[in-house]
Amino acid sequence: MPERTEFRVAIGVLVLALGLGLFACDSDDTGGTDMDDLREATVAGEGGDAADAPGTDERRDQEGGAEHSGKGESAEEASEANPGDGPEDGRDDGAGDAQGASEPDASGDDEGGSATSSEEAGEDVAGRGAEAAERAHDGRNPDAVNPYPDYQSEIYTDDGMWLCKPGIAPNYCIEDIADATEALPDGSFRPFMDDLAVDHPIDCLFWYPTVERFEDPTSLDFDNLAPMLGSIRSQAARFSRVCNVYAPLYRQVSLNNGGDRALGYADVVDGFKHYIANLSEGRNFVIYGHSQGTGHATRLLQDEIDGNDDLRKRLVSAVLIGGGLTADTFDNIPLCTAPDQTGCAVGYQAYGPNMSLSGVRAGLACTNPGALGGGKVMMRGAYFLSRGAKYSDDLGEDFTATWGLFRDFFSGECVEAPSGGQVLRIDYTEDPDDVREHFLDLDTVIGFGLHVFDYQFPLDDLLDLVASQREAKLAEGP
């Protein structure tokens, strides 16, 4: 600790010298600006830049988007030196070092006492700066308005009602999902390991699509999680690359037997309110879903967020895939048109190159996550099960991981249907030198269009978009 002690003493002396100079200046003179500069320098010296902090995780170049992980230097060092990590502990530690170097006399008029007093003021500023830097890193905002004070769900207080949630075990959005075998255009293969975590500065809340539950789908009995986990792993889990994923269980209308849709929506609202009141700590958030989950998420946005200025301010984006999103779905949440736009909505339905679009509804929106401004682009990364997937061939023995990764293999373009609605047209690359096998029949209708694989074709594009929106949202400040 000697270097930190010398730094604090130097700052204290500088504060004292500057303070003495201020007495000769008028209160409206430049002294106030100089003091602001000093505070900024003190905070920067103590806390360090978040990007340079020892705990920072570096995002892999091929994954895109800057990742900000780990605490600022002063907070981390304070926690190592003092179990009670926080600005108060930092001030106590600094005061002890200074007093050991120069003991003030009883009158408090000697130079050592003044330096100690000034040092404590500098430490106070540094402590507050470190605390603010840590909050900025992890996204907490204690000043965020909670529209559901004292709300406590009887259902979602139980960790067993969450498939994904920071701190639970197992967390199905982190475990057994990160690895893949990447197929390269020249026919070779290489391993890929994703960077999934629960220490991001924003959260993502996911509601899965209709699944085949063996139990009554309108029951809260979730003894068999397998049906839901297929969607969680293929659609939701890799968002753990860019946000902390929360995925609650909820009751559903079944594929063949109907059911009470109101029960499912009541669960969605209950889980969201519980999250905001008890789990979010004021963080900004993404709402995303698929199919039936998108229907519930869309209504949640309409009922709880679109007209609430405080919650809408925290909305990073709404990713509403495989639903009925139009430009008029919301009053205050527009369609996304740029990667750094926040508080907007993304939605599409995927169709193969030769599929009929005669049944596409009028006004259906298509926001291509890889080209929000329009045009045809290659999908940056698509993920498919190596073996045992419905509607597609096994990928082959060279795919040794559970998932196969295909970069720049599928193209995506928003095209207009006869009704005037739009869909995301998916096709294979036209590169004649690309020897990768076309393992999926893009002319086979699955639900409507390529519904089952809506998320999987442009999954990396979606993650890049959310990462860009996250950084833009954090730059806006609380």
N, C-alpha and C positions, 0 to 999 in steps of 0.2 A: 503493500500500500504506500510506500514512500512517494512514488511518482504522483499518485492521486493527491496526497497531502500537500506536496509542493505546488501542485496545480491549484488546489483550493486556496492556499495561502496567497499565491500570486493573484488569483482573481479577487480575493478580499482586499489586497493592497490596491489593486487597480480600481475597484469600486470606491474605496476610501478616497483615493487621489481624485477621481472624477467627481465624487460627491463634494469634496472641498472646492473644486473648481466651479461647481454649479452655484455656490453661494455668491460668487461675483457676477452671476448672470441674472438677467431678468427671467421670470418664470415662463415667458413666451419665447425665449431665445432658443438656440439650437441644442441646448443641453438635454431637453427631453428626447430629441431624436437620437442623440448620442447614447443616452441611457437605454433606449429601445434596442439600438444596435448591440450594446453590451449584453443585454439580456439574451438576444438571439445568439450571440457568440458563446455565452455561457452554456445555454441549452445545447447548442451544437457540440461544444467541447465535451459535455458530460454524457449526453445521450447518444451521440453519434448518428450517422445517417442509417435509416432502417435497412437500406440496401446493402450496407457494409457491416451490419451487425453479425456477431459470431454465429448466431442461430439461423441465419438466412439460408433457405433452400434455394439452390439455383435451378431454374427451369431448364429442362433440356431444350436445346436449340430447335430440335425438330418438332417439339410440342407447341411452341409459340406462346407468347404472353409472359409478362414478367410476374414472377411469384414472390410475394413478400412474406417470409416466414421468420420466426425467431424474434426475440426481444431486442430492444436497444441496448447498447453496451452498458450504460449506467444501471439500468434495471437488472440486467443479468449479473453484473458484478456485485450489486447490492444484495441480491438474493444469495450469492455464494458467501458473502461476508456476514450476512445477517439473516436469520430465518424469517424475520418479519419484513419481507420485501415491501418497500413502499417509500414515499417521500419523507415520512417522519423518521424512519430508520436512517435514511440517507443523511438527513440534517444532523441527527445525533452523532453519527459516525464522523461527519465533517467537523463538528464542534469539538469533539474529543481530540482529534488530531491537532487542531489549531491551538487548543488550550495547553496541550502537552508541549508545544513549541514555544509558547509565550504566555505565561500566566498573568492575567490582568491584576492590577492592584484594586483595593477596596473602592477607590473613588471612581473607577471605570474610565479615568481620563487619560490613562497612558496609551501609548501607541498600540501595544499588544491587545488591549481590550477593544480598541476601536477596530482593529483588524479582525478580531474574533466576531464582533457584531456584524461587520460588513460581510464577513465570510458566511455567517449564518443566513444573511439576506440572500447572498448569491446561491447558497445551497438550497434555499427555499425555492428560488426561481428554477434551479436545475432540477430539483425534485419534482416540481409541478410539470416541468417540460418533459422529463422522463416518463411520468405517468401519462401525460397526453400522448407521447409518442407510442407508448405501449397500447393505449386505447386505439390509436390510429392504425396500428399494426393489426390488432385482432378484431377491429371493427366495432367494438363495444361503444355504445353511446348512452351513458346514464341519463342524459337529458331528453332522450326520445320519449314522445308521448305514448303512454299505454292506454288505448281506448277500452281495455277490458280489465280495470283494476280489480285485484283480488279474485280473478277468474281461476278456477281450478277444475279441470275435467275429472270426472269419476273414472273415465276410461283410459285417458292418455297419461295419467300419472304412473301407469303400469308400463315399465320398460318393455314388457312382453308384447305390447301393442305397437311397437316400432320395429320395422325391419332394418332401418338405418337411423342412427342417431349418435352423435358424438358421445363417447363414454360408455356405450353399452357393449356387451359381448354375448354372442357374436354380433358384429356390425357387418351386415351383408353387402354394404357398399364399399367395404375396404378389403374384406377377406376373400381369397381365392378368385380374384378377378383381374389382377394387375397385369398378368403375363399374357403374351400373345406370340404367335409366329407370323412374321411379316413376309408376305410373298412379294418378290421383286419382279419388275417387268421382264428381266432376262431369264426368268425361270429359277433363280436361286432363292434361298430363304435365309432369314436371320431372326434371332430372338429379339423380342421387344418387352421391356418392363415399364409399365406406367407408373407415374408418381402420384399416388393417391394418399390423401391425408385428411385430417379433421382439425387443422389449425389455420383455416382461411379466414379472411376478414368479412366474408359474406356467407349467408346460408342459402340453401336451395331446398324447397319443399316439393316433394313428388307424390303424385297419385297415379297408381298403375292402371292399366286398361282392364277390360273384362277378362276374367280368367275362369278356368273350369275348376271350381271348388267342389271337393267331394262332400264337404259339409254343406248344410243349408247356407247359401250365399248371403242370406239376410240375417245370419246368426253371428254373434260375437265369438263363436267357437272357432279358433284358428289352430286346430291340432296339426294340420298338414300345411306347411308353408311352401311346399314345392311349386304349386301353381303360380304363386305370386313371385317366387324367386326367379323364375324364367324372365319375367319382365324387368325385375330389379337389376339383374345382372346384364341384360342386353341393352337396357335403355337408361336406367338411372345411375348406376354405380360409377361410371367413369366421370361423372360430374364431380366426383370427389377430387379430381385433378384441379378444380377451380373454386370449389365451395364446400362448405360443410353440409352434407346431405341428410335431410330428415325425410323418412318415408314411412308414414303410418299405415297400419292395416285399416281397412274400412269395409263395411257391408256393401254388397253389390246387387244389381239386377243381373241374373244369370244369362248365359247365352241362349238357353232353350226353354227355361221354365219361368221366365218373367221375374217378378219380385217387386218390392216396394223401393222405388228410387229415392224416396224421401229419407229413408233410413241411411242410405249411403251419404247423401248430402249433409244430413245432420251430423254424421261422423266427421266429414271433411271440415265443417265449420267448427265443430267442437275441438278437433285437433289443431286447427289453425289458431283459434283463440288461446288455447293452452300454450301453444308455442310462443305467441307474442307476449303473453302475460308472464310466462315462467322460464322460457328457454332462450329467447332471442338476445337478451341483454342489449336491446336497441340496435342490433345489427341490421343492415340492409339485406334484402332477400330477393330470391328468384322464385317464382311460382312456375312449376312445370308438370306436365302430365301427358297421358296418351289415351285416346279413344274415350271410354267411359270416364276415366280419370280426368281427361281434358274437359269433358262436359261439366263435371263437378267443379273443377278449378276455374273454369270460365264463369260459372255462376257465382262462385266465391268472390272472384274479382269484381263482378258487377255489384254484389250485395254489400261487401265489406271494405273494399279497397278503392274502387273507382271514384266514389263520392267522398272519401275520407282523406282530406289533405295530408294528415300526419302519416297515415299508412302508405298512401300513394307516393309520398316523398321518399320513402324507404324502398320502393319497388325498383330493383335493378332492371328486371325485364320479366315478361310472361312468355313462356315457351309452351304453346298450346298446339301440340302436334296431333294430327289425325282427328280433328274435330271440325267445327263449323265456323271458324273465325272469319269475320268479314271486317271491312274498314269501319263499319258502323256498330260493331259489337259493344264497344265502350264509348262513353261520353268523353273521357279524359285520358284514355290510354290509346295512343295512335299505333299504327303499324310501324315497325322498325324500318328505317330507310338508310341508316348509316351505322357502322360498327361501334362508334362511340356514343350513340344515342341511348339514353336510359329512360326508364319508365314507359317502355313501349312493348309491343307484342309481336311475337314470331309465330307463324303457323303455316302449315301446308298439308296436303295429302299427296303421297307419292304414287305415280302411275308409270307403267312400262311404256316403251316407245311405240308399240302398236295397239295399245288398249283403247277401246272406245271411251270417249269422254261425254257421251250423250246424257249420262245420268248425273253429271256434275251440277251442283246447285248454282243458281245465279248469285253473283256477289262473293263466292268463296274466295278467300284471300290466299295468295302464295307469296311468302317471303323466303326466298332462297337464302339460307344462312351463309352460303359461300359467295353470294353475289346479291346483296340487298338492293343494289342499284339496277339490277336486271342483267340479262345476258346468260350465256351458257358457260359453266366452269366445271373443272374436274373436282370431284369431291376429294377433300384432303385426306380423309382416313375413314374407311368403313370397316366394321367389325362383325364377324359371323362365327357361329359355333363351328368348331372343326369337325365334330361328329354329332350325330343324333338330332340335328335340327329338323324341324318340320319344314316342308315346302322347298328344301334345297338339298343338293347332294352333299355327301361327306367331302371334306376338302382334300383328303388324302393323307398318307402316312408321313409326309414331310412336315405336316402341321403337328408338331409334337406338343404344343400348348393347347389349352382348351379353346382358345380363340384364334381366329385368323384375321390378320390386319392387311387391308388392301388400300394403298395410297394411289391416288390419281388413276383409279381403275374404272370408276363410275363417273359419268357426267350428270349434271343437274341443271335444269332450266325451267323457269316458270313459263308455262304456255297457257293460252286461253282456250277454254271449252266453248262449244256452241252457245251455251247459256250466258256466256260472258264471265263466268267464274274461272278461276285459274287453278292449276295443279302443278306439282313439281315433277317434270318428266325426267325419268331416270333411264340412262342407257350406258352401255359399255364404252370404253375408250375406242377411238378410231385409229390408234397408233398401230401400224402393221408390224412393228417390231416387238410389241407386247405379247408375250407367249403365255400369259397366265390363263388358266382354264376358266371358261364361262360357266361357273358351277350353278348359277341360278337362272331359271327360265323367267325372263322379265315380261313374258307375255301371259303368264299364268296369273289369273285374278285370284288374289288372296283377300277375302273379305270384300272390300272395294279397292280397286287398284292393287298396290303393293302394301297394303295397310299394315300387315304384321311387321314389315321391315322399315316402316316410316323413319324411325330414329336411326337405324343402323347405317344407312347409306351415307348421310352427312354428319356422322357423330362428331368427328374431329372439328368440322366446320362449326357445329353448334358450340362445342367447348371453346374454340377460339373466339367466337362471338361473345359468349358470356364472360370470358376473361377480359376482352376489350371493354365490355360494358362495365365490368367490375372496376377496372382501373379508372374509367371515366367517372363512375359514381363516387369512388373514394376521393378523387381529385376535387369533386364538388364540395366536399366537407360535410359535416353533420348538418 
